[in-house]
């Protein structure tokens, strides 16, 4: 489409030049100036980031990125030396100033030191694409900005600015091209990764396409948050089985710390960034996102097949589990994600006394490390007190395909 627009542009330009004598000395220069503005705008908008840098970027870690100039094969003037694309780190403030100037300003100072940040813009003879591929880029260090109020370093957003100067043919006009990457959160230690991912997720999910960099809403509708958590869960775990209405209800109770509202009540509410990843959950030592990300990691690493087979209820409260199991036969059990620990799955089961009274027990949560030593299926097989998966599926029927066949009968 870009190339078609350029062809239309050149055809119109030729028609104007052919009719120059009729247009007169006043109208012709204005038309030609307007044509140059249109061409410049078209050329600048065809300079794109094809492969984004990682949105959580750790210093002293190599990364890759690439930019593509859609009109390069059609418009670039041949030169003895290739055109060079430069990559620089910019702060949110610098990104905003570039955006407001419509990228007519140039960067005065990089906010971080990047190694191997200059790459040739080349046209691939096979594909015909004009690209600059950054293969071994390394962010050596970053200059931190002044932060607002209680803002942490993992809430600070920056970006990579890719820029180059090219000469166009046949007009012989020099033009400065620059394009910003998606927002990036720079970290210096792995323990910042979790909070950085929260900033990136919130920005990706809730920012407007046409915005001043990198403005994003502080509060969003709960139903939009549900969609975001569901998409994130399915993408991370690599499953087609997403979250259910009952899961959203539990998550709403957790993030709003409200156990009296109905599912319908939550639909009209808005959730804030602070509730998502700044405020510590009541009686816990972590935020809602830190807990949810722990569930993601555990499920992705150890529980994908169980979740995809719908063997895990997962997002359900301990109180509701007691309500479900209290009237069930002895040995009925279900699996839920731990409330008190990050990245744990626990088994709740019912025990009945001789007098018929019931008691619901919760086994100490299993972590990813535990499940790497012995799988969840084999642990369930080992526990003789577990008989039927709620509501009434014999455990060997439910989990038999997950047992380690080599170990069966040997333990």
C-alpha positions as CSV (number, residue, x, y, z in Angstrom):
1,X,0.0,0.0,0.0
2,X,2.8,2.4,0.8
3,X,4.4,1.9,-2.6
4,X,1.1,2.4,-4.3
5,X,0.7,5.7,-2.5
6,X,4.1,6.8,-3.6
7,X,3.3,5.9,-7.2
8,X,0.1,8.0,-7.0
9,X,2.2,10.8,-5.5
10,X,4.7,10.8,-8.4
11,X,1.9,10.6,-11.0
12,X,0.2,13.7,-9.4
13,X,3.5,15.5,-9.3
14,X,4.1,14.9,-13.0
15,X,0.6,16.1,-13.8
16,X,1.2,19.3,-11.8
17,X,4.5,19.9,-13.5
18,X,2.9,19.3,-16.9
19,X,0.3,21.9,-16.1
20,X,2.8,24.3,-14.6
21,X,2.2,27.0,-17.2
22,X,-1.5,27.0,-16.5
23,X,-1.2,27.0,-12.7
24,X,0.8,30.3,-12.6
25,X,3.8,31.4,-10.6
26,X,1.9,31.7,-7.3
27,X,0.0,28.4,-7.2
28,X,2.8,26.1,-8.5
29,X,5.3,26.7,-5.6
30,X,2.5,26.2,-3.0
31,X,1.5,23.0,-4.7
32,X,5.1,21.7,-4.9
33,X,5.7,22.6,-1.3
34,X,2.6,20.7,-0.3
35,X,3.7,17.7,-2.3
36,X,7.0,17.7,-0.5
37,X,5.2,17.8,2.9
38,X,3.1,14.8,1.8
39,X,6.1,12.8,0.6
40,X,8.0,13.6,3.8
41,X,5.0,12.5,6.0
42,X,4.6,9.3,3.9
43,X,8.3,8.4,4.1
44,X,8.6,9.1,7.8
45,X,5.5,6.9,8.6
46,X,7.0,4.0,6.6
47,X,10.0,3.7,9.0
48,X,8.8,1.1,11.5
49,X,10.1,-1.1,14.3
50,X,9.7,-4.6,12.9
51,X,11.1,-6.5,16.0
52,X,10.6,-4.8,19.3
53,X,13.2,-4.8,22.0
54,X,12.2,-6.7,25.1
55,X,9.8,-4.6,27.1
56,X,11.5,-5.6,30.3
57,X,15.2,-5.0,29.7
58,X,18.0,-5.9,32.0
59,X,21.2,-4.0,31.9
60,X,24.3,-5.9,30.9
61,X,22.1,-8.3,28.9
62,X,22.2,-8.7,25.1
63,X,19.0,-8.2,23.1
64,X,17.8,-8.0,19.5
65,X,15.7,-5.6,17.6
66,X,15.1,-4.6,13.9
67,X,13.6,-1.7,12.0
68,X,12.3,-1.7,8.5
69,X,12.0,1.1,6.0
70,X,9.0,0.1,3.8
71,X,9.8,2.6,1.0
72,X,13.6,2.0,1.1
73,X,13.7,-0.3,-1.9
74,X,11.8,2.3,-4.0
75,X,13.2,5.6,-2.7
76,X,16.7,5.2,-1.3
77,X,19.4,6.7,-3.3
78,X,22.4,4.4,-3.9
79,X,25.5,5.4,-2.0
80,X,29.1,4.0,-1.7
81,X,28.5,3.5,2.0
82,X,25.3,2.1,3.5
83,X,23.0,4.3,5.6
84,X,23.4,3.8,9.3
85,X,20.6,3.4,11.8
86,X,21.4,4.4,15.4
87,X,19.6,3.1,18.6
88,X,19.4,5.3,21.7
89,X,17.6,5.1,25.0
90,X,15.2,8.0,25.7
91,X,13.2,8.9,28.8
92,X,9.4,9.3,28.8
93,X,9.9,13.0,28.9
94,X,12.2,12.9,25.8
95,X,9.7,10.6,24.0
96,X,6.9,13.0,24.8
97,X,8.9,16.0,23.4
98,X,9.7,14.0,20.2
99,X,6.0,13.1,19.7
100,X,4.9,16.7,20.3
101,X,7.4,17.9,17.7
102,X,6.0,15.3,15.2
103,X,9.5,13.8,15.3
104,X,11.0,16.9,13.6
105,X,13.4,17.5,16.6
106,X,16.5,15.3,17.1
107,X,17.7,13.7,20.3
108,X,20.0,15.8,22.3
109,X,21.3,13.2,24.7
110,X,20.8,9.4,25.2
111,X,19.5,8.4,28.7
112,X,21.6,5.2,28.7
113,X,24.7,3.8,27.2
114,X,24.1,1.2,24.5
115,X,26.8,-0.9,23.0
116,X,26.7,-2.1,19.3
117,X,24.0,0.5,18.7
118,X,24.8,1.4,15.1
119,X,23.7,-0.9,12.2
120,X,23.6,-0.6,8.4
121,X,20.2,-0.2,6.7
122,X,20.4,-2.8,4.0
123,X,18.0,-4.2,1.3
124,X,17.8,-8.0,1.4
125,X,18.2,-9.3,-2.2
126,X,15.9,-12.3,-1.5
127,X,13.0,-10.7,0.3
128,X,13.4,-7.2,-1.0
129,X,13.0,-5.8,2.5
130,X,15.0,-2.8,3.6
131,X,16.0,-3.4,7.3
132,X,18.5,-2.8,10.0
133,X,19.0,-5.8,12.2
134,X,20.4,-5.2,15.7
135,X,21.7,-8.6,16.8
136,X,24.0,-8.1,19.8
137,X,22.8,-4.8,21.4
138,X,23.7,-4.4,25.0
139,X,22.4,-1.7,27.4
140,X,25.4,-1.1,29.6
141,X,23.8,1.4,32.0
142,X,20.8,3.6,32.4
143,X,20.4,7.1,33.9
144,X,17.4,7.2,36.2
145,X,14.9,10.1,36.1
146,X,13.3,12.0,38.9
147,X,10.3,10.0,39.9
148,X,6.9,11.3,41.0
149,X,5.7,10.6,44.6
150,X,5.8,7.0,45.4
151,X,6.7,5.8,41.9
152,X,9.4,3.1,41.9
153,X,12.1,2.4,39.3
154,X,9.9,-0.5,37.9
155,X,7.2,2.1,37.1
156,X,9.6,4.2,35.1
157,X,9.1,3.8,31.3
158,X,11.6,4.6,28.6
159,X,12.0,3.5,25.0
160,X,14.6,2.9,22.3
161,X,14.7,5.6,19.6
162,X,15.9,4.3,16.2
163,X,17.1,7.1,13.8
164,X,18.9,7.6,10.5
165,X,19.5,10.2,7.8
166,X,18.8,9.1,4.2
167,X,18.7,10.7,0.8
168,X,15.7,10.0,-1.5
169,X,15.7,9.4,-5.2
170,X,14.8,11.0,-7.6
171,X,14.3,14.2,-5.6
172,X,17.7,14.1,-3.9
173,X,16.1,15.3,-0.7
174,X,17.7,14.4,2.6
175,X,15.4,13.3,5.3
176,X,15.8,12.4,9.0
177,X,13.9,9.2,10.0
178,X,13.2,8.2,13.6
179,X,10.8,5.9,15.3
180,X,10.2,4.9,18.9
181,X,9.9,1.3,20.3
182,X,7.2,0.3,22.6
183,X,7.7,1.4,26.2
184,X,10.4,-0.4,28.1
185,X,11.1,-0.9,31.8
186,X,14.8,-1.2,32.5
187,X,15.8,-3.4,35.5
188,X,19.3,-4.1,37.0
189,X,18.4,-7.2,39.0
190,X,16.2,-10.2,38.4
191,X,14.1,-9.5,41.5
192,X,12.7,-6.4,39.8
193,X,11.3,-8.5,36.9
194,X,7.9,-9.2,38.4
195,X,7.0,-5.6,39.1
196,X,8.4,-4.5,35.7
197,X,6.1,-7.0,34.0
198,X,3.2,-5.4,35.8
199,X,4.0,-2.0,34.5
200,X,4.4,-3.3,30.9
201,X,1.1,-5.3,31.1
202,X,-0.9,-2.4,32.4
203,X,0.6,-0.1,29.7
204,X,0.0,-2.6,26.8
205,X,-3.5,-3.4,27.9
206,X,-4.9,0.0,28.9
207,X,-3.1,2.7,26.8
208,X,-4.8,4.4,23.9
209,X,-3.2,4.0,20.4
210,X,-3.0,7.8,19.9
211,X,-1.6,9.0,23.1
212,X,1.2,11.3,24.4
213,X,4.0,8.9,25.5
214,X,3.5,7.1,27.8
215,X,0.3,8.2,29.4
216,X,-2.0,5.5,30.6
217,X,-5.2,5.5,32.8
218,X,-4.8,5.0,36.6
219,X,-8.1,3.2,36.8
220,X,-9.8,0.8,34.4
221,X,-13.1,-1.1,34.3
222,X,-13.0,-4.4,36.1
223,X,-14.3,-6.3,33.0
224,X,-11.4,-5.0,31.0
225,X,-9.0,-6.2,33.7
226,X,-10.7,-9.7,33.5
227,X,-10.1,-9.8,29.7
228,X,-6.5,-8.8,30.2
229,X,-5.8,-11.4,32.9
230,X,-7.5,-14.1,30.8
231,X,-5.4,-13.3,27.7
232,X,-2.3,-13.1,29.8
233,X,-3.0,-16.4,31.4
234,X,-3.7,-18.3,28.1
235,X,-0.6,-16.7,26.4
236,X,1.8,-17.5,29.2
237,X,0.5,-21.0,30.0
238,X,0.1,-21.7,26.2
239,X,-3.4,-23.1,26.7
240,X,-6.8,-22.7,25.1
241,X,-8.6,-23.1,28.4
242,X,-9.1,-19.6,29.8
243,X,-10.5,-18.3,33.0
244,X,-14.2,-18.9,33.9
245,X,-16.8,-16.6,35.5
246,X,-16.3,-18.3,38.8
247,X,-12.6,-17.5,38.6
248,X,-13.3,-13.8,37.9
249,X,-15.5,-13.6,40.9
250,X,-12.8,-15.0,43.2
251,X,-10.2,-12.6,41.7
252,X,-12.6,-9.7,42.2
253,X,-13.0,-10.6,45.8
254,X,-9.3,-10.7,46.2
255,X,-8.3,-7.5,44.5
256,X,-11.2,-5.4,46.0
257,X,-11.0,-7.1,49.4
258,X,-14.8,-7.5,49.3
259,X,-16.5,-10.8,50.1
260,X,-20.0,-9.4,50.4
261,X,-20.6,-8.2,46.8
262,X,-22.2,-10.3,44.1
263,X,-20.5,-11.0,40.7
264,X,-22.9,-8.5,39.1
265,X,-21.7,-5.8,41.6
266,X,-18.1,-6.1,40.5
267,X,-19.0,-5.6,36.8
268,X,-19.6,-1.9,37.4
269,X,-16.4,-1.3,39.4
270,X,-13.1,0.2,38.3
271,X,-9.8,-1.2,39.5
272,X,-6.7,1.0,40.1
273,X,-3.1,0.6,39.4
274,X,-2.5,0.7,43.1
275,X,-4.9,-2.2,43.8
276,X,-3.2,-4.1,41.0
277,X,0.4,-3.8,42.0
278,X,1.2,-1.3,44.8
279,X,-1.1,-2.1,47.7
280,X,-0.2,-5.2,49.8
281,X,-3.1,-7.7,50.0
282,X,-4.6,-7.8,53.5
283,X,-2.7,-10.2,55.8
284,X,-0.1,-11.0,53.1
285,X,3.3,-9.8,52.1
286,X,2.6,-9.3,48.4
287,X,0.4,-7.5,45.9
288,X,-2.4,-8.9,43.7
289,X,-0.2,-9.0,40.6
290,X,2.8,-10.6,42.4
291,X,0.4,-13.4,43.6
292,X,-1.2,-13.8,40.1
293,X,2.2,-13.9,38.4
294,X,3.3,-16.6,40.8
295,X,0.2,-18.6,39.7
296,X,1.1,-18.0,36.0
297,X,4.7,-19.2,36.5
298,X,3.7,-22.3,38.5
299,X,1.0,-23.3,35.9
300,X,3.3,-22.7,33.0
301,X,6.1,-24.7,34.4
302,X,4.3,-27.6,36.2
303,X,0.5,-27.6,35.7
304,X,-0.2,-26.8,32.0
305,X,-1.7,-30.3,31.2
306,X,-3.7,-30.5,34.4
307,X,-5.2,-27.0,33.8
308,X,-5.9,-27.8,30.2
309,X,-7.8,-30.9,31.3
310,X,-9.8,-28.8,33.7
311,X,-8.6,-30.9,36.7
312,X,-7.7,-27.7,38.7
313,X,-10.3,-25.4,40.1
314,X,-7.5,-23.1,40.9
315,X,-9.0,-19.7,41.6
316,X,-11.3,-20.5,44.5
317,X,-11.3,-19.4,48.1
318,X,-10.6,-21.7,51.1
319,X,-14.0,-20.8,52.5
320,X,-15.9,-21.7,49.4
321,X,-13.9,-25.0,49.2
322,X,-15.2,-25.9,52.7
323,X,-18.8,-25.2,51.5
324,X,-18.4,-27.4,48.4
325,X,-16.7,-30.3,50.1
326,X,-18.4,-30.4,53.5
327,X,-21.4,-32.4,52.2
328,X,-19.3,-34.8,50.0
329,X,-18.2,-38.4,50.7
330,X,-15.0,-39.1,52.5
331,X,-11.9,-38.6,50.3
332,X,-13.5,-36.1,47.9
333,X,-10.9,-33.5,46.9
334,X,-10.1,-30.6,44.6
335,X,-7.1,-28.4,43.7
336,X,-6.8,-24.7,44.3
337,X,-4.0,-22.1,44.1
338,X,-2.6,-21.1,47.5
339,X,-3.9,-17.9,49.0
340,X,-1.0,-17.5,51.5
341,X,2.0,-18.4,49.3
342,X,3.2,-17.1,45.9
343,X,3.3,-19.9,43.3
344,X,1.7,-22.8,45.3
345,X,-1.0,-25.3,44.6
346,X,-2.8,-27.1,47.4
347,X,-5.1,-30.1,47.7
348,X,-8.2,-29.7,49.8
349,X,-10.1,-32.9,50.8
350,X,-12.9,-34.0,53.1
351,X,-12.5,-36.4,56.1
352,X,-15.5,-37.9,57.8
353,X,-15.4,-39.0,61.4
354,X,-17.2,-42.2,62.7
355,X,-20.1,-39.9,63.8
356,X,-20.5,-38.7,60.3
357,X,-19.1,-35.2,61.0
358,X,-16.9,-33.7,58.2
359,X,-13.7,-31.9,58.3
360,X,-12.0,-30.2,55.3
361,X,-8.2,-30.5,55.3
362,X,-5.7,-28.5,53.2
363,X,-2.4,-30.1,52.4
364,X,0.7,-27.9,52.6
365,X,1.0,-26.1,49.1
366,X,3.3,-27.6,46.5
367,X,5.7,-25.2,44.8
368,X,7.3,-25.5,41.4
369,X,10.4,-26.9,43.1
370,X,8.3,-29.6,44.8
371,X,6.6,-30.5,41.6
372,X,9.8,-30.7,39.7
373,X,11.0,-33.4,42.2
374,X,7.7,-35.4,42.0
375,X,4.8,-34.5,39.7
376,X,1.4,-33.5,40.9
377,X,-0.2,-36.6,39.4
378,X,2.1,-38.9,41.2
379,X,1.6,-37.0,44.5
380,X,-2.1,-37.4,44.2
381,X,-1.7,-41.2,43.4
382,X,0.5,-41.5,46.5
383,X,-2.0,-40.0,48.9
384,X,-4.4,-42.8,49.9
385,X,-6.8,-40.4,51.6
386,X,-7.7,-38.9,48.2
387,X,-10.4,-40.9,46.4
388,X,-12.6,-38.8,44.1
389,X,-12.0,-35.5,42.4
390,X,-14.9,-33.2,43.1
391,X,-17.7,-33.7,42.3
392,X,-17.4,-37.5,41.8
393,X,-14.6,-38.6,39.5
394,X,-12.4,-41.5,40.7
395,X,-8.9,-40.1,41.0
396,X,-7.3,-42.8,38.8
397,X,-9.8,-42.0,36.1
398,X,-9.1,-38.2,36.4
399,X,-5.4,-38.3,36.9
400,X,-4.4,-41.7,35.5
401,X,-3.0,-40.2,32.2
402,X,-0.7,-37.9,34.4
403,X,0.8,-40.7,36.4
404,X,4.5,-41.6,35.7
405,X,4.1,-45.0,34.1
406,X,7.6,-46.2,35.1
407,X,6.9,-45.5,38.8
408,X,3.5,-47.2,39.0
409,X,3.5,-50.1,41.4
410,X,7.2,-49.5,42.3
411,X,6.9,-46.9,45.0
